[in-house]
């Protein structure tokens, strides 16, 4: 197994910073529960990888549903990417701090809409800076381009589809084990604690080691240790659909293709309306 189609090294990116066929996107995003939220656009303006543009997940999402950062339509996504100067035919390199918190969500959106070559920077900005590689300040912009977006396959499932899948399809949850067991409060007010019945706890933090994506065999062993059958369909979930994409990224890197993402995730399922069953053990 290889991750060459999913990640690039800091050395590779340093050599390709000025390639006209490479687009670099800073995807850093504040984690839920941090008050006040970290202003990562301000941090981007202070220092970022040269030639990187800044893209906050919410800015390319559908934020009209009452749920956070939901998947937009192909037309909306194409308009966002085109305006940012990102084409679906380019090599797109994404980075967050290196913990796979937010870059995989943008990877998932881009690949779902047909981008040909999308990579996540292994180790993220933290590794880049630790290695003494150059940074740039200020806003970097690109000339508008053309992104042709088409959903390549059904990648999103609704709450009703998840409900119908209970006991039939593996559902894996990227939140912390403490939140999964309702032993830690949800960072979003008004949500119950617990998890979708029958789901498995697979914290997204388990996918990395020392700030890097685990090697293939170690990553495979992690999923299997946590009860995931890599030969069966999977639905990924989390708090609001962001780190669920980290699980989808890790599974895709291992060649697991039958993966869908529950976009509403716990922000919808754990809502106080109690439309959906909840477990806490």
N, C-alpha and C positions, 0 to 999 in steps of 0.2 A: 504494500500500500504506500501511497505517496500523497503529500499535501500540495504538490506543485501547482495544482489547479485551484487551490483555495487560499494559499498564503504566499507572501513574498518576504524575503529577508530585508533587514535594514540596509545591508550592503548592496543588494540588488536595486533597491529604491534609490540609494545614493548615486548609483551609476546611471540611473534613468530619470533623474529629476527633471531634466530639460527635454525629454523626448516629447515630440508633438503628439505622439499616440498614447501618452500616459496622462491620465487625469488623477489627481490626488485630492482626496476629500477628508477633511477633519470632521469626524462624527461624534466628538465628545458630547456627552449629555449628563446633566445632573441626575443623580439617583433619587428615587422617591424617598421621602422622609427626612431629607436634608433641608433644614430651615435656617436662613433663607436658601433657596436653591443656588447652586454654584453657577455663576455667569460664565459659561465656557466660551461664549463668543468674545467676551472681554479677555479671557485668557488666550484665546486664539489671536486676538489683536496684539497681545504682548509678545507671543512667541508661537510659531507653528512651523511645520516642515515647509521648506521653500516651495512656492507655487501651489500650495494647497488652498482650496476654497473651503469655507466653513458651511456645513449643512446640518442643521438641527433636525432631528427626526420629525418633530411636529410641523416643520415648515414644508414638508413634502408629503404630509398625511392628510387624511380626511378628519378634520376636527369639528365636524358639524353634528356628530351623532350622539353627543352626550358622553361618549367614551373616549379615552385618550388615544391619540395617534393611530387611528384605524387606517386600513389599507385604502388608498384612493382608487378612483377609476383609472383605467389605462390612459384616457385622454388627459386627466388631471396630472398624472405622473409624467407623461410625455411633455406637457407644458412646463412643469417645474424643472425637469432635467434640461430641456432645451434652453430655457431661460438662463440656467446656471452655466451653460456651455459644455454640457456632458452629452456625448453621443453614445448610442448603444453599441457602436462598432469599436470603441476605444478600449484600451486596458484601463480599468478603473481600480485604483488602490485606495482602500479605506483604512482609517485608523481611529482608535479611541485611546484611552490611557494604556491599554495593553491587557485589560482584564476581560475582554470580549463582552463588555456590558452593552455597548450600543452599535459598534461597527457591524456586527452580524445582522442587526435589524435592517440596516441600509443595504447590506449584501443581499439579504433575502428579498427585499423589494426590487432591487435592480435585476437580480437573476430571474425572479418571478415574471418580470415584465420583458424578459428577453435579451438583456444585456449579454454580450458574447463572452466577455472576459472580465471577471470581477475578483479581486483578491483582497484579503485583509493583511495588513502589515503585522507580521509576527512580533510580539513584544510591544507594539504600539509606540506612542510618543515617549513613554517612559524609557523604553529601550533605546530609542533614537537619541534622546538627550543624555542618557547614561553613557553612551558610546562617544559622546562629544561631537556628534554630527551637527551640521549647521542648522540654524533656525532663522526665521524671517519674522518681522513684525508688520503690523498694518493689514489692511484688507487686500486680498488678492482676488481679482475677478477674471473671468474668461469671456471670450467673445461668444455670444449665443450660438448654439449648434442645433442639431436635429437629433432627437431621441425618438426612435420609433418603438412605441410600447405596445405590446400585445401579451396578454396573460398566457403563458405557455402551457399551463395546466391548472386545474383547480387546486389552489394552495391554501385557501382559507376555509375554515369550517365555522358555522354558527353555533350558538348555544344549543339550539334545538338539535342540530346534527351531533353535537357532543352527547347530549342526553340520549339520543337514539343509539349511540355507539357504546354506552356504558356496558361493560362486561363482554364486549365484542372486539374492541380495538384498544391497543395500549395507549394510555394517556400519561404523559410524563410532565412533571411540574418543575420549572426551573427556579422557583423561589427557595429560600433557605428552609432547612428542615424544621426549624423552630416555627416559622410561619405556616408551613405545611401542617404541622401538628397543633396549630393554634396556641403555641406556647409563647409566641411573640406577637405583639399587636401588628395589624396591618398599617402600613404607612399612609394609606388613603382612608380618610374618615368615612364612617358609615358602612364599613364592610365587616361581615362575619369573619371569624377565624376558621381555619380548616382547609379542606381540599375537596376536589371532585371525587366522588366515591370510586374506589378501585384504582385511582391514579397512583403513579409511582413518584417518589421524591428523587429528582435528579438535579440538585442545585447546579446552576451554570458555573459556579466557582470551581466545581470538580473537573472542568474541562481543561484548566490551565495548571501549570506548575512553574513556579518562579517567574511568573509573568509571561509565559509562553504557552501556546497550545501544546498539549501533551503529544508525545510521539504516537504514531498510529496504533501500535500494539497496546500501549498504556491507555490510550483513549478508548479503544475497543474493550479493554478489560474493565475500565471504569463504568461504561454503560452496562456491561454484563453483570458486574458486581452489584449494581443498583437494580437489577432485575429486568433490564430491557432485552428483549429478543430482537436482535438486529435483522432477523429474517421475516419479521412480521410488520404490518403497517403501524404507524405511530402518529399520534396527535400530540403536538407540543403546546404547553400552556405556561403561564407565569403570572405576574401581577397585572400587566397591562399589554402584553404582546411584544415587549422588547427583548427580554432575555429568553423568551421562548424561541426566538430566532437564533440565539446562540446554540441551543440544543439542535435546531434544524441544521445549523452550520456544521456542527460536529458530526452529526449523523451523515450529512451529505459528503463530508470529507472522507468518511468510511465507506462510501458507496451505497448508503441506504437511501433509496429514492422515494419510497412510498411514505412520505411525510407531509402532513398538513399542519397548519398552525391555527390554533383557536385565538382569533384576534381580540375578542372581547376579554378573554382570560378572567382572572379573579376579579378585576374591576367590574365585570358584568355578573359572573357566576356568584360571587360572594356578596352581592348587593343585598340590601335589607329587604327587598321585596320577597325573598324566600321562594322564588319560583323554581329553584333547583336544589336538589338534595346535597347535603354537605356531610363529610366525615371529619373527625378530629383525631382519629387514632390510626 
